Amino acid sequence: MPHTIAATHESMNTAPTEQEKPIPFIRQRPVRLIIYAGLGLFVLIMVIWPLIAQLMDPVC
């Protein structure tokens, strides 16, 4: 039984490039990476700082 595959040669990007809206500043990749890195560092400090304080406490 022969199989037929219909191949379409459509572009992945359907919108023309000259009509695309510019990407907002907050959604640009470098800005997102800096924001995510800052949030990750903040969470890491919030978890590790109490552990360091607890380890350095001589009353344990």
mmCIF file as Biopython writes it, N, C-alpha, C and O atoms, coordinates in Angstrom:
data_model
#
loop_
_atom_site.group_PDB
_atom_site.id
_atom_site.type_symbol
_atom_site.label_atom_id
_atom_site.label_alt_id
_atom_site.label_comp_id
_atom_site.label_asym_id
_atom_site.label_entity_id
_atom_site.label_seq_id
_atom_site.pdbx_PDB_ins_code
_atom_site.Cartn_x
_atom_site.Cartn_y
_atom_site.Cartn_z
_atom_site.occupancy
_atom_site.B_iso_or_equiv
_atom_site.auth_seq_id
_atom_site.auth_asym_id
_atom_site.pdbx_PDB_model_num
ATOM 1   N N  . MET A ? 1  ? 0.842  -1.169 0.000  1.0 0.0 1  A 1 
ATOM 2   C CA . MET A ? 1  ? 0.000  0.000  0.000  1.0 0.0 1  A 1 
ATOM 3   C C  . MET A ? 1  ? 0.893  1.241  0.000  1.0 0.0 1  A 1 
ATOM 4   O O  . MET A ? 1  ? 1.619  1.466  0.968  1.0 0.0 1  A 1 
ATOM 5   N N  . PRO A ? 2  ? 0.859  2.040  -1.048 1.0 0.0 2  A 1 
ATOM 6   C CA . PRO A ? 2  ? 1.743  3.207  -1.132 1.0 0.0 2  A 1 
ATOM 7   C C  . PRO A ? 2  ? 1.254  4.351  -0.232 1.0 0.0 2  A 1 
ATOM 8   O O  . PRO A ? 2  ? 0.056  4.598  -0.095 1.0 0.0 2  A 1 
ATOM 9   N N  . HIS A ? 3  ? 2.207  5.020  0.357  1.0 0.0 3  A 1 
ATOM 10  C CA . HIS A ? 3  ? 1.900  6.165  1.219  1.0 0.0 3  A 1 
ATOM 11  C C  . HIS A ? 3  ? 2.230  7.442  0.470  1.0 0.0 3  A 1 
ATOM 12  O O  . HIS A ? 3  ? 3.277  7.550  -0.169 1.0 0.0 3  A 1 
ATOM 13  N N  . THR A ? 4  ? 1.332  8.401  0.557  1.0 0.0 4  A 1 
ATOM 14  C CA . THR A ? 4  ? 1.599  9.703  -0.055 1.0 0.0 4  A 1 
ATOM 15  C C  . THR A ? 4  ? 1.718  10.731 1.060  1.0 0.0 4  A 1 
ATOM 16  O O  . THR A ? 4  ? 0.888  10.794 1.966  1.0 0.0 4  A 1 
ATOM 17  N N  . ILE A ? 5  ? 2.742  11.511 0.973  1.0 0.0 5  A 1 
ATOM 18  C CA . ILE A ? 5  ? 2.982  12.548 1.982  1.0 0.0 5  A 1 
ATOM 19  C C  . ILE A ? 5  ? 2.891  13.890 1.272  1.0 0.0 5  A 1 
ATOM 20  O O  . ILE A ? 5  ? 3.635  14.159 0.329  1.0 0.0 5  A 1 
ATOM 21  N N  . ALA A ? 6  ? 1.999  14.704 1.723  1.0 0.0 6  A 1 
ATOM 22  C CA . ALA A ? 6  ? 1.844  16.033 1.141  1.0 0.0 6  A 1 
ATOM 23  C C  . ALA A ? 6  ? 2.792  16.981 1.864  1.0 0.0 6  A 1 
ATOM 24  O O  . ALA A ? 6  ? 2.615  17.252 3.051  1.0 0.0 6  A 1 
ATOM 25  N N  . ALA A ? 7  ? 3.763  17.468 1.175  1.0 0.0 7  A 1 
ATOM 26  C CA . ALA A ? 7  ? 4.729  18.389 1.767  1.0 0.0 7  A 1 
ATOM 27  C C  . ALA A ? 7  ? 4.363  19.816 1.388  1.0 0.0 7  A 1 
ATOM 28  O O  . ALA A ? 7  ? 4.177  20.138 0.214  1.0 0.0 7  A 1 
ATOM 29  N N  . THR A ? 8  ? 4.267  20.641 2.379  1.0 0.0 8  A 1 
ATOM 30  C CA . THR A ? 8  ? 4.015  22.050 2.116  1.0 0.0 8  A 1 
ATOM 31  C C  . THR A ? 8  ? 5.300  22.810 2.381  1.0 0.0 8  A 1 
ATOM 32  O O  . THR A ? 8  ? 6.024  22.506 3.329  1.0 0.0 8  A 1 
ATOM 33  N N  . HIS A ? 9  ? 5.575  23.773 1.568  1.0 0.0 9  A 1 
ATOM 34  C CA . HIS A ? 9  ? 6.791  24.556 1.688  1.0 0.0 9  A 1 
ATOM 35  C C  . HIS A ? 9  ? 6.447  25.948 2.199  1.0 0.0 9  A 1 
ATOM 36  O O  . HIS A ? 9  ? 6.772  26.957 1.573  1.0 0.0 9  A 1 
ATOM 37  N N  . GLU A ? 10 ? 5.788  25.980 3.342  1.0 0.0 10 A 1 
ATOM 38  C CA . GLU A ? 10 ? 5.431  27.257 3.929  1.0 0.0 10 A 1 
ATOM 39  C C  . GLU A ? 10 ? 6.524  27.695 4.890  1.0 0.0 10 A 1 
ATOM 40  O O  . GLU A ? 10 ? 7.203  26.873 5.504  1.0 0.0 10 A 1 
ATOM 41  N N  . SER A ? 11 ? 6.672  28.963 5.001  1.0 0.0 11 A 1 
ATOM 42  C CA . SER A ? 11 ? 7.652  29.519 5.921  1.0 0.0 11 A 1 
ATOM 43  C C  . SER A ? 11 ? 7.161  29.344 7.352  1.0 0.0 11 A 1 
ATOM 44  O O  . SER A ? 11 ? 5.958  29.372 7.611  1.0 0.0 11 A 1 
ATOM 45  N N  . MET A ? 12 ? 8.093  29.163 8.275  1.0 0.0 12 A 1 
ATOM 46  C CA . MET A ? 12 ? 7.726  29.065 9.690  1.0 0.0 12 A 1 
ATOM 47  C C  . MET A ? 12 ? 7.183  30.400 10.187 1.0 0.0 12 A 1 
ATOM 48  O O  . MET A ? 12 ? 6.304  30.437 11.049 1.0 0.0 12 A 1 
ATOM 49  N N  . ASN A ? 13 ? 7.696  31.472 9.653  1.0 0.0 13 A 1 
ATOM 50  C CA . ASN A ? 13 ? 7.261  32.802 10.040 1.0 0.0 13 A 1 
ATOM 51  C C  . ASN A ? 13 ? 6.247  33.281 9.012  1.0 0.0 13 A 1 
ATOM 52  O O  . ASN A ? 13 ? 6.602  33.549 7.864  1.0 0.0 13 A 1 
ATOM 53  N N  . THR A ? 14 ? 4.991  33.389 9.417  1.0 0.0 14 A 1 
ATOM 54  C CA . THR A ? 14 ? 3.954  33.766 8.463  1.0 0.0 14 A 1 
ATOM 55  C C  . THR A ? 14 ? 3.831  35.270 8.299  1.0 0.0 14 A 1 
ATOM 56  O O  . THR A ? 14 ? 3.306  35.739 7.290  1.0 0.0 14 A 1 
ATOM 57  N N  . ALA A ? 15 ? 4.309  36.040 9.279  1.0 0.0 15 A 1 
ATOM 58  C CA . ALA A ? 15 ? 4.211  37.494 9.180  1.0 0.0 15 A 1 
ATOM 59  C C  . ALA A ? 15 ? 5.411  38.054 8.439  1.0 0.0 15 A 1 
ATOM 60  O O  . ALA A ? 15 ? 6.539  37.615 8.665  1.0 0.0 15 A 1 
ATOM 61  N N  . PRO A ? 16 ? 5.186  39.004 7.570  1.0 0.0 16 A 1 
ATOM 62  C CA . PRO A ? 16 ? 6.323  39.636 6.894  1.0 0.0 16 A 1 
ATOM 63  C C  . PRO A ? 16 ? 7.202  40.389 7.890  1.0 0.0 16 A 1 
ATOM 64  O O  . PRO A ? 16 ? 6.704  40.935 8.875  1.0 0.0 16 A 1 
ATOM 65  N N  . THR A ? 17 ? 8.490  40.416 7.634  1.0 0.0 17 A 1 
ATOM 66  C CA . THR A ? 17 ? 9.414  41.014 8.586  1.0 0.0 17 A 1 
ATOM 67  C C  . THR A ? 17 ? 9.237  42.519 8.715  1.0 0.0 17 A 1 
ATOM 68  O O  . THR A ? 17 ? 9.470  43.066 9.793  1.0 0.0 17 A 1 
ATOM 69  N N  . GLU A ? 18 ? 8.836  43.200 7.661  1.0 0.0 18 A 1 
ATOM 70  C CA . GLU A ? 18 ? 8.707  44.648 7.757  1.0 0.0 18 A 1 
ATOM 71  C C  . GLU A ? 18 ? 7.472  45.066 8.548  1.0 0.0 18 A 1 
ATOM 72  O O  . GLU A ? 18 ? 7.375  46.223 8.956  1.0 0.0 18 A 1 
ATOM 73  N N  . GLN A ? 19 ? 6.524  44.156 8.774  1.0 0.0 19 A 1 
ATOM 74  C CA . GLN A ? 19 ? 5.329  44.491 9.526  1.0 0.0 19 A 1 
ATOM 75  C C  . GLN A ? 19 ? 5.386  44.003 10.968 1.0 0.0 19 A 1 
ATOM 76  O O  . GLN A ? 19 ? 4.442  44.223 11.726 1.0 0.0 19 A 1 
ATOM 77  N N  . GLU A ? 20 ? 6.474  43.345 11.363 1.0 0.0 20 A 1 
ATOM 78  C CA . GLU A ? 20 ? 6.569  42.854 12.734 1.0 0.0 20 A 1 
ATOM 79  C C  . GLU A ? 20 ? 6.781  44.020 13.687 1.0 0.0 20 A 1 
ATOM 80  O O  . GLU A ? 20 ? 7.491  44.977 13.378 1.0 0.0 20 A 1 
ATOM 81  N N  . LYS A ? 21 ? 6.151  43.921 14.850 1.0 0.0 21 A 1 
ATOM 82  C CA . LYS A ? 21 ? 6.341  44.939 15.869 1.0 0.0 21 A 1 
ATOM 83  C C  . LYS A ? 21 ? 7.649  44.660 16.587 1.0 0.0 21 A 1 
ATOM 84  O O  . LYS A ? 21 ? 8.028  43.501 16.751 1.0 0.0 21 A 1 
ATOM 85  N N  . PRO A ? 22 ? 8.339  45.698 17.014 1.0 0.0 22 A 1 
ATOM 86  C CA . PRO A ? 22 ? 9.589  45.465 17.748 1.0 0.0 22 A 1 
ATOM 87  C C  . PRO A ? 22 ? 9.298  44.799 19.093 1.0 0.0 22 A 1 
ATOM 88  O O  . PRO A ? 22 ? 8.251  45.021 19.701 1.0 0.0 22 A 1 
ATOM 89  N N  . ILE A ? 23 ? 10.236 43.989 19.536 1.0 0.0 23 A 1 
ATOM 90  C CA . ILE A ? 23 ? 10.086 43.285 20.806 1.0 0.0 23 A 1 
ATOM 91  C C  . ILE A ? 23 ? 10.231 44.294 21.941 1.0 0.0 23 A 1 
ATOM 92  O O  . ILE A ? 23 ? 11.189 45.068 21.953 1.0 0.0 23 A 1 
ATOM 93  N N  . PRO A ? 24 ? 9.299  44.301 22.898 1.0 0.0 24 A 1 
ATOM 94  C CA . PRO A ? 24 ? 9.434  45.221 24.033 1.0 0.0 24 A 1 
ATOM 95  C C  . PRO A ? 24 ? 10.734 44.955 24.798 1.0 0.0 24 A 1 
ATOM 96  O O  . PRO A ? 24 ? 11.253 43.839 24.799 1.0 0.0 24 A 1 
ATOM 97  N N  . PHE A ? 25 ? 11.238 45.989 25.438 1.0 0.0 25 A 1 
ATOM 98  C CA . PHE A ? 25 ? 12.522 45.896 26.138 1.0 0.0 25 A 1 
ATOM 99  C C  . PHE A ? 25 ? 12.530 44.782 27.164 1.0 0.0 25 A 1 
ATOM 100 O O  . PHE A ? 25 ? 13.507 44.038 27.255 1.0 0.0 25 A 1 
ATOM 101 N N  . ILE A ? 26 ? 11.473 44.649 27.932 1.0 0.0 26 A 1 
ATOM 102 C CA . ILE A ? 26 ? 11.437 43.667 29.028 1.0 0.0 26 A 1 
ATOM 103 C C  . ILE A ? 26 ? 11.413 42.234 28.492 1.0 0.0 26 A 1 
ATOM 104 O O  . ILE A ? 26 ? 11.761 41.311 29.228 1.0 0.0 26 A 1 
ATOM 105 N N  . ARG A ? 27 ? 11.019 42.021 27.250 1.0 0.0 27 A 1 
ATOM 106 C CA . ARG A ? 27 ? 10.932 40.676 26.679 1.0 0.0 27 A 1 
ATOM 107 C C  . ARG A ? 27 ? 12.148 40.291 25.859 1.0 0.0 27 A 1 
ATOM 108 O O  . ARG A ? 27 ? 12.185 39.196 25.297 1.0 0.0 27 A 1 
ATOM 109 N N  . GLN A ? 28 ? 13.148 41.166 25.775 1.0 0.0 28 A 1 
ATOM 110 C CA . GLN A ? 28 ? 14.356 40.832 25.039 1.0 0.0 28 A 1 
ATOM 111 C C  . GLN A ? 28 ? 15.159 39.803 25.830 1.0 0.0 28 A 1 
ATOM 112 O O  . GLN A ? 28 ? 15.182 39.840 27.060 1.0 0.0 28 A 1 
ATOM 113 N N  . ARG A ? 29 ? 15.813 38.887 25.124 1.0 0.0 29 A 1 
ATOM 114 C CA . ARG A ? 29 ? 16.506 37.774 25.767 1.0 0.0 29 A 1 
ATOM 115 C C  . ARG A ? 29 ? 17.554 38.205 26.798 1.0 0.0 29 A 1 
ATOM 116 O O  . ARG A ? 29 ? 17.551 37.654 27.899 1.0 0.0 29 A 1 
ATOM 117 N N  . PRO A ? 30 ? 18.454 39.157 26.508 1.0 0.0 30 A 1 
ATOM 118 C CA . PRO A ? 30 ? 19.442 39.526 27.531 1.0 0.0 30 A 1 
ATOM 119 C C  . PRO A ? 30 ? 18.807 40.107 28.794 1.0 0.0 30 A 1 
ATOM 120 O O  . PRO A ? 30 ? 19.284 39.870 29.903 1.0 0.0 30 A 1 
ATOM 121 N N  . VAL A ? 31 ? 17.739 40.862 28.618 1.0 0.0 31 A 1 
ATOM 122 C CA . VAL A ? 31 ? 17.067 41.460 29.775 1.0 0.0 31 A 1 
ATOM 123 C C  . VAL A ? 31 ? 16.420 40.365 30.618 1.0 0.0 31 A 1 
ATOM 124 O O  . VAL A ? 31 ? 16.507 40.385 31.846 1.0 0.0 31 A 1 
ATOM 125 N N  . ARG A ? 32 ? 15.774 39.416 29.954 1.0 0.0 32 A 1 
ATOM 126 C CA . ARG A ? 32 ? 15.161 38.308 30.701 1.0 0.0 32 A 1 
ATOM 127 C C  . ARG A ? 32 ? 16.201 37.493 31.446 1.0 0.0 32 A 1 
ATOM 128 O O  . ARG A ? 32 ? 15.973 37.096 32.589 1.0 0.0 32 A 1 
ATOM 129 N N  . LEU A ? 33 ? 17.344 37.237 30.816 1.0 0.0 33 A 1 
ATOM 130 C CA . LEU A ? 33 ? 18.388 36.465 31.477 1.0 0.0 33 A 1 
ATOM 131 C C  . LEU A ? 33 ? 18.917 37.187 32.711 1.0 0.0 33 A 1 
ATOM 132 O O  . LEU A ? 33 ? 19.170 36.553 33.735 1.0 0.0 33 A 1 
ATOM 133 N N  . ILE A ? 34 ? 19.086 38.493 32.626 1.0 0.0 34 A 1 
ATOM 134 C CA . ILE A ? 34 ? 19.550 39.257 33.784 1.0 0.0 34 A 1 
ATOM 135 C C  . ILE A ? 34 ? 18.507 39.224 34.897 1.0 0.0 34 A 1 
ATOM 136 O O  . ILE A ? 34 ? 18.854 39.065 36.067 1.0 0.0 34 A 1 
ATOM 137 N N  . ILE A ? 35 ? 17.249 39.371 34.545 1.0 0.0 35 A 1 
ATOM 138 C CA . ILE A ? 35 ? 16.186 39.338 35.552 1.0 0.0 35 A 1 
ATOM 139 C C  . ILE A ? 35 ? 16.110 37.966 36.214 1.0 0.0 35 A 1 
ATOM 140 O O  . ILE A ? 35 ? 16.005 37.873 37.437 1.0 0.0 35 A 1 
ATOM 141 N N  . TYR A ? 36 ? 16.164 36.898 35.414 1.0 0.0 36 A 1 
ATOM 142 C CA . TYR A ? 36 ? 16.109 35.547 35.980 1.0 0.0 36 A 1 
ATOM 143 C C  . TYR A ? 36 ? 17.324 35.247 36.834 1.0 0.0 36 A 1 
ATOM 144 O O  . TYR A ? 36 ? 17.203 34.590 37.868 1.0 0.0 36 A 1 
ATOM 145 N N  . ALA A ? 37 ? 18.493 35.714 36.423 1.0 0.0 37 A 1 
ATOM 146 C CA . ALA A ? 37 ? 19.702 35.505 37.220 1.0 0.0 37 A 1 
ATOM 147 C C  . ALA A ? 37 ? 19.601 36.247 38.548 1.0 0.0 37 A 1 
ATOM 148 O O  . ALA A ? 37 ? 19.994 35.720 39.589 1.0 0.0 37 A 1 
ATOM 149 N N  . GLY A ? 38 ? 19.079 37.458 38.513 1.0 0.0 38 A 1 
ATOM 150 C CA . GLY A ? 38 ? 18.893 38.229 39.745 1.0 0.0 38 A 1 
ATOM 151 C C  . GLY A ? 38 ? 17.891 37.569 40.681 1.0 0.0 38 A 1 
ATOM 152 O O  . GLY A ? 38 ? 18.116 37.507 41.890 1.0 0.0 38 A 1 
ATOM 153 N N  . LEU A ? 39 ? 16.793 37.081 40.132 1.0 0.0 39 A 1 
ATOM 154 C CA . LEU A ? 39 ? 15.804 36.398 40.969 1.0 0.0 39 A 1 
ATOM 155 C C  . LEU A ? 39 ? 16.364 35.097 41.542 1.0 0.0 39 A 1 
ATOM 156 O O  . LEU A ? 39 ? 16.109 34.766 42.699 1.0 0.0 39 A 1 
ATOM 157 N N  . GLY A ? 40 ? 17.123 34.364 40.734 1.0 0.0 40 A 1 
ATOM 158 C CA . GLY A ? 40 ? 17.743 33.129 41.223 1.0 0.0 40 A 1 
ATOM 159 C C  . GLY A ? 40 ? 18.742 33.407 42.325 1.0 0.0 40 A 1 
ATOM 160 O O  . GLY A ? 40 ? 18.789 32.680 43.317 1.0 0.0 40 A 1 
ATOM 161 N N  . LEU A ? 41 ? 19.547 34.455 42.166 1.0 0.0 41 A 1 
ATOM 162 C CA . LEU A ? 41 ? 20.509 34.835 43.202 1.0 0.0 41 A 1 
ATOM 163 C C  . LEU A ? 41 ? 19.786 35.257 44.480 1.0 0.0 41 A 1 
ATOM 164 O O  . LEU A ? 41 ? 20.215 34.913 45.581 1.0 0.0 41 A 1 
ATOM 165 N N  . PHE A ? 42 ? 18.701 35.994 44.333 1.0 0.0 42 A 1 
ATOM 166 C CA . PHE A ? 42 ? 17.917 36.413 45.492 1.0 0.0 42 A 1 
ATOM 167 C C  . PHE A ? 42 ? 17.385 35.211 46.259 1.0 0.0 42 A 1 
ATOM 168 O O  . PHE A ? 42 ? 17.485 35.165 47.485 1.0 0.0 42 A 1 
ATOM 169 N N  . VAL A ? 43 ? 16.821 34.238 45.550 1.0 0.0 43 A 1 
ATOM 170 C CA . VAL A ? 43 ? 16.289 33.031 46.198 1.0 0.0 43 A 1 
ATOM 171 C C  . VAL A ? 43 ? 17.416 32.247 46.853 1.0 0.0 43 A 1 
ATOM 172 O O  . VAL A ? 43 ? 17.262 31.743 47.965 1.0 0.0 43 A 1 
ATOM 173 N N  . LEU A ? 44 ? 18.539 32.144 46.170 1.0 0.0 44 A 1 
ATOM 174 C CA . LEU A ? 44 ? 19.684 31.421 46.725 1.0 0.0 44 A 1 
ATOM 175 C C  . LEU A ? 44 ? 20.169 32.072 48.016 1.0 0.0 44 A 1 
ATOM 176 O O  . LEU A ? 44 ? 20.464 31.380 48.991 1.0 0.0 44 A 1 
ATOM 177 N N  . ILE A ? 45 ? 20.251 33.386 48.023 1.0 0.0 45 A 1 
ATOM 178 C CA . ILE A ? 45 ? 20.672 34.093 49.234 1.0 0.0 45 A 1 
ATOM 179 C C  . ILE A ? 45 ? 19.642 33.911 50.341 1.0 0.0 45 A 1 
ATOM 180 O O  . ILE A ? 45 ? 20.009 33.742 51.503 1.0 0.0 45 A 1 
ATOM 181 N N  . MET A ? 46 ? 18.369 33.941 50.000 1.0 0.0 46 A 1 
ATOM 182 C CA . MET A ? 46 ? 17.320 33.774 51.021 1.0 0.0 46 A 1 
ATOM 183 C C  . MET A ? 46 ? 17.371 32.387 51.655 1.0 0.0 46 A 1 
ATOM 184 O O  . MET A ? 46 ? 16.963 32.221 52.805 1.0 0.0 46 A 1 
ATOM 185 N N  . VAL A ? 47 ? 17.861 31.397 50.928 1.0 0.0 47 A 1 
ATOM 186 C CA . VAL A ? 47 ? 17.952 30.038 51.482 1.0 0.0 47 A 1 
ATOM 187 C C  . VAL A ? 47 ? 19.278 29.839 52.205 1.0 0.0 47 A 1 
ATOM 188 O O  . VAL A ? 47 ? 19.306 29.236 53.278 1.0 0.0 47 A 1 
ATOM 189 N N  . ILE A ? 48 ? 20.370 30.332 51.643 1.0 0.0 48 A 1 
ATOM 190 C CA . ILE A ? 48 ? 21.691 30.041 52.194 1.0 0.0 48 A 1 
ATOM 191 C C  . ILE A ? 48 ? 22.039 30.947 53.376 1.0 0.0 48 A 1 
ATOM 192 O O  . ILE A ? 48 ? 22.719 30.500 54.299 1.0 0.0 48 A 1 
ATOM 193 N N  . TRP A ? 49 ? 21.597 32.197 53.376 1.0 0.0 49 A 1 
ATOM 194 C CA . TRP A ? 49 ? 21.943 33.117 54.449 1.0 0.0 49 A 1 
ATOM 195 C C  . TRP A ? 49 ? 21.504 32.601 55.828 1.0 0.0 49 A 1 
ATOM 196 O O  . TRP A ? 49 ? 22.303 32.651 56.763 1.0 0.0 49 A 1 
ATOM 197 N N  . PRO A ? 50 ? 20.281 32.113 55.990 1.0 0.0 50 A 1 
ATOM 198 C CA . PRO A ? 50 ? 19.912 31.556 57.311 1.0 0.0 50 A 1 
ATOM 199 C C  . PRO A ? 50 ? 20.726 30.307 57.669 1.0 0.0 50 A 1 
ATOM 200 O O  . PRO A ? 50 ? 21.022 30.082 58.843 1.0 0.0 50 A 1 
ATOM 201 N N  . LEU A ? 51 ? 21.086 29.504 56.686 1.0 0.0 51 A 1 
ATOM 202 C CA . LEU A ? 51 ? 21.899 28.323 56.975 1.0 0.0 51 A 1 
ATOM 203 C C  . LEU A ? 51 ? 23.282 28.721 57.470 1.0 0.0 51 A 1 
ATOM 204 O O  . LEU A ? 51 ? 23.807 28.110 58.400 1.0 0.0 51 A 1 
ATOM 205 N N  . ILE A ? 52 ? 23.873 29.734 56.858 1.0 0.0 52 A 1 
ATOM 206 C CA . ILE A ? 52 ? 25.182 30.213 57.301 1.0 0.0 52 A 1 
ATOM 207 C C  . ILE A ? 52 ? 25.080 30.791 58.706 1.0 0.0 52 A 1 
ATOM 208 O O  . ILE A ? 52 ? 25.948 30.547 59.544 1.0 0.0 52 A 1 
ATOM 209 N N  . ALA A ? 53 ? 24.038 31.547 58.962 1.0 0.0 53 A 1 
ATOM 210 C CA . ALA A ? 53 ? 23.842 32.139 60.289 1.0 0.0 53 A 1 
ATOM 211 C C  . ALA A ? 53 ? 23.665 31.039 61.330 1.0 0.0 53 A 1 
ATOM 212 O O  . ALA A ? 53 ? 24.174 31.159 62.444 1.0 0.0 53 A 1 
ATOM 213 N N  . GLN A ? 54 ? 22.959 29.980 60.986 1.0 0.0 54 A 1 
ATOM 214 C CA . GLN A ? 54 ? 22.739 28.881 61.909 1.0 0.0 54 A 1 
ATOM 215 C C  . GLN A ? 54 ? 24.037 28.117 62.158 1.0 0.0 54 A 1 
ATOM 216 O O  . GLN A ? 54 ? 24.296 27.707 63.290 1.0 0.0 54 A 1 
ATOM 217 N N  . LEU A ? 55 ? 24.842 27.922 61.148 1.0 0.0 55 A 1 
ATOM 218 C CA . LEU A ? 55 ? 26.109 27.195 61.305 1.0 0.0 55 A 1 
ATOM 219 C C  . LEU A ? 55 ? 27.118 28.009 62.125 1.0 0.0 55 A 1 
ATOM 220 O O  . LEU A ? 55 ? 27.943 27.431 62.833 1.0 0.0 55 A 1 
ATOM 221 N N  . MET A ? 56 ? 27.062 29.326 62.037 1.0 0.0 56 A 1 
ATOM 222 C CA . MET A ? 56 ? 28.011 30.155 62.760 1.0 0.0 56 A 1 
ATOM 223 C C  . MET A ? 56 ? 27.540 30.484 64.171 1.0 0.0 56 A 1 
ATOM 224 O O  . MET A ? 56 ? 28.278 31.118 64.925 1.0 0.0 56 A 1 
ATOM 225 N N  . ASP A ? 57 ? 26.337 30.074 64.548 1.0 0.0 57 A 1 
ATOM 226 C CA . ASP A ? 57 ? 25.811 30.328 65.877 1.0 0.0 57 A 1 
ATOM 227 C C  . ASP A ? 57 ? 26.493 29.402 66.884 1.0 0.0 57 A 1 
ATOM 228 O O  . ASP A ? 57 ? 26.378 28.184 66.748 1.0 0.0 57 A 1 
ATOM 229 N N  . PRO A ? 58 ? 27.195 29.925 67.882 1.0 0.0 58 A 1 
ATOM 230 C CA . PRO A ? 58 ? 27.924 29.059 68.825 1.0 0.0 58 A 1 
ATOM 231 C C  . PRO A ? 58 ? 27.013 28.386 69.847 1.0 0.0 58 A 1 
ATOM 232 O O  . PRO A ? 58 ? 27.497 27.531 70.588 1.0 0.0 58 A 1 
ATOM 233 N N  . VAL A ? 59 ? 25.738 28.714 69.933 1.0 0.0 59 A 1 
ATOM 234 C CA . VAL A ? 59 ? 24.841 28.175 70.946 1.0 0.0 59 A 1 
ATOM 235 C C  . VAL A ? 59 ? 24.322 26.790 70.558 1.0 0.0 59 A 1 
ATOM 236 O O  . VAL A ? 59 ? 23.792 26.087 71.418 1.0 0.0 59 A 1 
ATOM 237 N N  . CYS A ? 60 ? 24.450 26.385 69.332 1.0 0.0 60 A 1 
ATOM 238 C CA . CYS A ? 60 ? 23.906 25.105 68.880 1.0 0.0 60 A 1 
ATOM 239 C C  . CYS A ? 60 ? 24.278 24.063 69.837 1.0 0.0 60 A 1 
ATOM 240 O O  . CYS A ? 60 ? 23.922 22.899 69.653 1.0 0.0 60 A 1 
#
